[in-house]
Amino acid sequence: MRNTGVTYGSDEHKPQILPEFAELLPALTEEQQQALEADILQNGCYSPIIVDEELRIVDGHNRQRICEEHNLPYTMAVFEFADKLEAMQWALDTQKGRRNLDKWELGKIALKLKPEIEARAKANQSMGGGDRKTEQGKSGSAMLPEAISAVDTRKELADSVGLGERTMGKVMQIDENAPEAVKQALDKGELSVNKGYEITKKLAELPEEEREVAAAEALEYEKAKRELAGKNAEIDRRSKIANLYCKAFEKAILLEVSEENVRIWTDCCRMRENEIADSAKEAREIAAYFSRIAEIIEDKILPPGYFEEDKDSDDGDIEYDECAGFAE
């Protein structure tokens, strides 16, 4: 791959769009689409659209589409690639760092590269003499050409997207054997590759006519497990917060604040003046935390007027006279 240095404006040439390039990576989310469109509308298409020497878009499909929709100009930079696979691999490597792709998404991208990887391997094998005819030696025995090792497709696919071979193997098994419901759950991020593979293996043991129903039941079970795990996590989170507050109040209540006790604390801990000053700041910060707690309790949790005196109280037997004090 190399940058030829050649550029074209969108007013000079129109690029070609090939599905294998345009659909190589997952579509942008609605939020990502809106952010990209807003940026281009405000700042223009400042990054060039990458095309090959036949002006087929390799990278920049979304930017090019937005520019065309809004009649905005853009620049195309021409890159030279050895073949379609190198172009697709370059586009993937360029975009992968910008996307938060999970293992299933990466595996599906690798499967899109499979035809090109196999085609290149076949071409390399042919160039290496794999189809040469047998030669005869002096003794009349057959002299076979050196065996050419078959390409390890799974390894090539795994390397192309940065997955482990075992994970890639699981993706391939799911793609070939899993019911559509399992694949859709993986697409939505509701299953991991490991869990999807585990379900696929179990379903393979069933008669084909029973697999769809069994898949739905398995997915429902996994959904229930996720919901339960989420509830347990929330219970655990709330418990930790409650325990923290309880401990904070318990420890604070144990303090008997007096000048003597504060001096004992600073002396026994052998605090320097700067450490004493820091402790004073921390004490005020802690006090602010407790003041904020009190405000939230009074303003948000207790009913309005909870601390106000009930002026309409019937307990009027005892009255208070500012001069004489309490009197009946």
Beta strands, then each sheet from edge to edge (+ up, - down):
strand 1: 2-9
strand 2: 49-51
strand 3: 57-59
strand 4: 75-80
strand 5: 135-136
strand 6: 142-143
strand 7: 319-321
strand 8: 325-327
sheet 1: 1+ 4- 2- 3+
sheet 2: 5+ 6-
sheet 3: 7+ 8-
end
